[in-house]
């Protein structure tokens, strides 16, 4: 498959995630971030696990648990907490700091040197986000802002680690997605019952919302996302992120009547423009993951032991 097609298919994931905020506020029971995260993750994970029919082996039990905690177990509850506490477009645009976080984490974990362009675009994106958040400080809940930032940090770390570890031999993106969703869902389950109590009563509207989140928004979207991680660089992946807040902002404005001030619109334009520029600035393809989990198979033959791979762009 050619790279433009890979990017297009991977981009469908953040576009789908951009609708999460509207679905949460309009269709789901209020103030249930843990329960909502559980129903989004665990059913999708079990369905994909049944389709993949593969379980982790050896060290991948631990790796799948770590990735499931970062990409799902922590990310989902924090994401829904932010969605419950502030407008969806504003909650999503905070995620524009993701590219800057991934640039830093890629330098630490992948040995990928940050380029001036990637740092500059990340800083501009963060500045645009600050315009949105600071201007709306009187209207936005600080806990919601912190939850959105924490969810972005969790997902950024999970993206970089997924890129670092690759996939074990003979395991495709479907199984890797199933492991993470199941592990994340199992992590959320006891917390949901301990913190939020018994599940709420669900009407047809809520059931439809949960079905959409579990199937299209999670099972299919995360399968596309992790498939893209295996073929694109970490920077390319994270610079697709603006599609999520852009979708959320458009849905919030068009369907929910959420107004934006001129300063907030300018901040969003800066954040989106910077992240799009960062995506266009990435030219080289990502190395494929070796069955050992290293992006570079030569690392396995180095008598000095495994080294941190350098991803060149």
N, C-alpha and C positions, 0 to 999 in steps of 0.2 A: 504494500500500500504506500502511495506517495505521501510525502510529508504534509502538503496542504490538506489532504484528506484526513490524515491523523490529527492534525490540529483542529480541523472542523469538527470531527467526531468528539474529541476531547472537550472542545468548547461547549458542547451540548450539556455537559455536566454542570458547569457554573451557571449556565442559563437556567437550567432546571432549578438549581439551588436558590436562584434569585426569587423564585416564587414562594419559597418556604415561609417568608415573613407574612405575606398576605394570607396564605392558607392557615398559618398558626393563629393569627388574630381574628380571622373571619369564620373559621370552621371548627376550631378545636376548643375543648374546655379551657377556661382561663386558669392561669397560674399553676400549670402542671408541667414545668420544663423537664423534670426527670421522667415522668410517665410518658410524655410525648417523645422524648429521646429514646425510651425503651421500645415503644411501639414502632418507631421509625427504624430502629436498628435490628432488633432480634428477629422479628418475622422475616425481614429481608435476608438476613444472614442465614437463617435456617433453610429458606427456599433455595438460595444459591449453594449452600452446602450439600443439599440433596441433589442438585443438578451436577455439581462438581465431583461429588463422591470421592473426595480426597481429604485426608487429615494431615496436619503438620507432623513432621518427624524430627527427632533430635532437638537441636538448638532452635528450630523454628517454632516450637511451642512457646518458648519465651519471647522470640522476636514477634510472633503474631500477637501475643498478649500486649507487648509494648506498643506496637503499631495500632492495635485495636483501641488501646487506652487513649493514645494521642489523637488519632484520626476520627474516633467514634465516641469512646467512653467519656472523655472530657469535652470534646468538641461539641457534641450534640446538646447536652444539658446547658452549656454556656451559651450556645447559639440561641436556643429557645428562651433562655432567661433574658437575653438581650432583646429578643423579638417581643416578649411579653411586656417589657418595660419601656420601650421607645419605638417610634415609627420605624417601619421596616426599611425604608430607603436610607434612613440615618443609621440604623443598626448595621446595614450591609456595607455602607460606604466606609465605615471604620476598618473593614477588612482590607482597604487599600494599602494599609501598612504592611500587608503580607509580603510583597516583593522585597521590601527592605529587610524584613526578618529572614527571608529565605537567602538573600545575598550574604548576610552575616553567618547564618548557619551553614551555608554551603562552603564558606571559607574555612569554618572550623571542622566540619565533618567530612567534606568531600575534597578538601584541598583545592577548591576552585577559587582562584584569585578574583576578587571583585574588580570589575572594570570601572573606570570613571563614569561611563555612561550608565551602568546599572546602579551605582551609588547615587548619582545625580537624579535619575528618574525615581528611585526609591524615596529620596529626600523630598522631592517635589510632590510626590504622591502623599507622603506623610504631612507635608505642609497644607496641602489641599484638604486632607482629613481634619487637621486642626481648625481650619476655617469653619468647617461644617459643625464640628463638635463644640468649639468655644462660642461660636455665635449663637448656638442653640442651647447653651448651658442652662438657661432658665427653664427650658421646656423638657430637656432630656434628663433622665434619671442617671446620676453618676454610677450607680450599680450596673445599670444597663450598658453604659459606655465601657466600664471595666470588664464586664462579661464578654462584650464583643471583642475587645482587645485580647482578652485571655483565650477566647476561642480561636482567634486568628493565629496567636502564637502557638497554640496546640497543633493546629492543622499545618502550620508552616514546618514545625519540627517533625511531624509525621511524614510530610511530603519529602523532606530531605533524607530522613532515615529510610524511607521506602526506596528512594533512589540509591542510597548507599548499599543497602542489603540486597537489592535485586529480588530474584525469585529462586527457589530451589529447583534442582533439575526435574524436568517433566511437569512442572506446575505452571499453569497458565493464570492469567489475570482473574478468571472467574473464581478459582479456588482461593487465591490470595484475598480477593474481595470478601468472599464468604467467611474466611477465618477472622478477618478484622471486624466485620459487622457482628459476627457471633460473639467474639471476645468482648467487644465494646458493649453489646447488649447485655451480656452476662454481668459485666462490671456495673452497669447502670441499675440492673434489676433490684438487688437488695437495697441500694440507696433510695430508689423510688418508693419502695414500700415502707422503709424506715422513716423517711423524711416526709413523704406526702400521704402516707396511709393507703387505704383501700382505693382501688381504681374508681374513677367517677362514672356515673351513668352516661352512656353514649347514645345520642340520637343518630338518625340517618345521616345528617350533615357531618357530624364528627366522624362517623365510620368511613364515609366517603373521603374525608380529608386524610385520615390515617392510611387508608388504602393507597391514595395517591402518593403520600410521603414514603410509604414502605416500598412500593413497586417502582414507579417512574422516577421519583425524586431520590431514591436511595439505591435500590438493587441495580437498576439499569444505569443510573448516573454514576455510581461509584465504580461499576464495572468498566465503563468508558474512561473514567478518571484514572484508575490504576493501570489500565491498558496503555493510556497515554504516558503515564509516568515511566513505563518501561521503554518507551521509544523516543521521548523528548528529554531535554535537559531540565533540571530542577528550576532554572530561571525561566525557561519557556513555559513550563507548567504554571508557575505562580503568576506570570504576567497574563495568563488567561483569566485570572481572578476578577478583574474589573467587570467582566461580563455579568457576574453575580450581582454586585451592587447596582450596576446599570439597569439590569432587569428589574431588581427590586424597586428602584426609584421610579422607573417608568410605570410599573404596576401600581405602586402607591399613588402616583400622580393621576394616572388614567382611570383606575378602578376604585380607589379609596379616597380620592379627593384630598390628598396630603399636599399642603402648600410648601413651597421652598422660597426662602428669602434670596435676594440677588447675591448676597455674600455667600450663602450656602451653595447656590448654583455655580458661582465662580470656583468655590473650593472643590466641588464635584468635578468641574471641567478640568481643573488642574490635576486632580488625582487620576481621572480617567485618561487624560492626555499623556501623563507621565507613564502610566502603566502600559498604554498602547505603544508608546515610543520604545519602552523597554522590550516589549515583545518583538517589535520590528528590528531591534538592534541585535537580537540573538540569531546568528546565522548558521553556526555549525550544528551538526546533528549529534545526538547523544549516543554514547557507546551502549551496545546491548549488554544486558546483564549476563554474565557467565553462569553456568549451572551451580558453581560454588557459591554464588551470591556476590562475587566481586565483579564490578563493571569491566575490569581488565583481567583476562585469564592468565596473563603472565605473572600476576602477583602470586598465584598459587605455586609457581615454579621457582620463586626467588628463595634461595637457601637462607637468606637473612630473615625470612619471615614475612608475613603480610604487611603491606604498607597502605597508607591512605592513598587512594587513587586520585590523580589530578585529571579533572575533566576539562579538556581544552575546547575552546570555542573559536 
